[in-house]
Amino acid sequence: MRHEWRPVKTPAHTPAADPELLERLAAEYGTPFWIWDADVLRSRIDAVVSTTDSPGVQARFAMKASPTTKVLQEMRKAGVWIDSVSGNEVLRAKHAGYPGGQEPPEICFTADVFRDDALKVVLKEGVLPNVGSPGMIAQLKAAGYTGAVSLRVNPGFGHGHVNECDTGGPSSKHGVWISEAQAVREAAEAAGMRVTMLHAHIGSGPQFDELHANLSRLADEFATIAPTFKDLEGVSLGGGIPHDYKNPDSEIPLERLRDLFAGAQKQLSAATGRELRLEIEPGRFYVAPAAALVARVTDVKATETNEKGPGVNFTMVDAGFVDLVRPAMYGAFHRITIPGAQDRDHVPTVVAGPLCESGDVFTRDDSEMLQPRELPSPATGDLMVFHDGGAYGYAMASNYNSIGRAPQLWRESDGTITQITRRETVEDILKLEI
Ligand SMILES: Cc1ncc(COP(=O)(O)O)c(C=O)c1O
């Protein structure tokens, strides 16, 4: 069925903009908490699926961005397959209803290193391993694996949304350098494995045009080497559709990606003389705008200017980098609002959390320096919302400082709200101790 082309829009009335609703939820579940909006998530899933709505083109979800069962079930309903990166992610995908096996390979397992239960899970569940270094062929062989493998290559170009995300080039750890791909194929064949997929993830460069150019270049590179891969069934161009965290409603020209994917599928099929499957596996674009973190302002305070630097207004909140680590980790920008406070005067303020870490600050610039944000003058007791946290938000949360992970709530289209993960307790934390 061909999708009607729809531009991607963030629905205007999200629960994160409704102060009364948020107060009610805060009273019931405490703060901080995450709130998902099913409509926003579905609109994003629909948008990605629209880009793969051509013969032989298939979307996966890089589940590391948000591995919660409810989110995976939404992906599955929409026909989106899974890219997993650990044995446990494979098991979580299965828990959400995805089948193991490779007919078709709905779950792909992309790894830089096999650790923990990964090899055991690959063998038991029969999922397609996407091998990222030559030695992994020998490790699969030693484990008794003789099935199909995918080969992740480093094409030598591409980069992520920030400098820390180096996804392609000499300084990237991911994949096998492209000139070694044939040698690894030969090693795989000698070990009784068929290389059925070629894969690369070049990352969501900061600009859409750059991503588009890099994906076209990647398809050309694959078309050059694909003919010698006689067992090839598919080629994956990886993930990386960017989400604009500063202007989440800005329209991304996804129709250009649909044309690119359809063209690449034809190009690669022509190069090999058989119909290949062209895959993509975005993570963040599906989920980023669909969840927000809601925290309580616990205090406002200020430092004074002295010989070390200018004074700063601080807004203290009860959420920290244990909940949303992206700003502390790479200076990532998240919009911050105080629902119901839009008429107040704006003041510059640094927003900081409860952790015993000076780096527990949400407002940073690209070089990770403190950057006060102009916000409606915050007051103790306000609720503060950190937007666009659906990707690598809860997924990267930790229980550092023995603070339990905040609960995730889910707003359905009809307005009903349910809890999809509860708050982590000290009993959960102590359960691991022997
Ligand atoms: C192999 C692989 N595929 C897909 C993705 C998803 O990238 P994004 O969330 O930027 O779309 C990642 C992200 O790190 C990745 O490593």
PDBQT file of the ligand as one rigid body, heavy atoms in Angstrom, charges set to zero:
ROOT
HETATM    1  C1  LIG A 501      24.444   1.060  14.026  1.00  0.00    +0.000 C 
HETATM    2  C2  LIG A 501      23.511   2.174  14.306  1.00  0.00    +0.000 A 
HETATM    3  N1  LIG A 501      22.375   2.254  13.599  1.00  0.00    +0.000 NA
HETATM    4  C3  LIG A 501      21.474   3.226  13.840  1.00  0.00    +0.000 A 
HETATM    5  C4  LIG A 501      21.690   4.182  14.801  1.00  0.00    +0.000 A 
HETATM    6  C5  LIG A 501      20.636   5.232  15.027  1.00  0.00    +0.000 C 
HETATM    7  O1  LIG A 501      21.104   6.518  14.845  1.00  0.00    +0.000 OA
HETATM    8  P1  LIG A 501      20.081   7.728  15.043  1.00  0.00    +0.000 P 
HETATM    9  O2  LIG A 501      19.429   7.538  16.349  1.00  0.00    +0.000 OA
HETATM   10  O3  LIG A 501      20.921   8.954  14.986  1.00  0.00    +0.000 OA
HETATM   11  O4  LIG A 501      19.100   7.644  13.905  1.00  0.00    +0.000 OA
HETATM   12  C6  LIG A 501      22.868   4.163  15.542  1.00  0.00    +0.000 A 
HETATM   13  C7  LIG A 501      23.124   5.181  16.570  1.00  0.00    +0.000 C 
HETATM   14  O5  LIG A 501      24.059   5.284  17.259  1.00  0.00    +0.000 OA
HETATM   15  C8  LIG A 501      23.809   3.121  15.285  1.00  0.00    +0.000 A 
HETATM   16  O6  LIG A 501      24.952   3.042  15.971  1.00  0.00    +0.000 OA
ENDROOT
TORSDOF 0
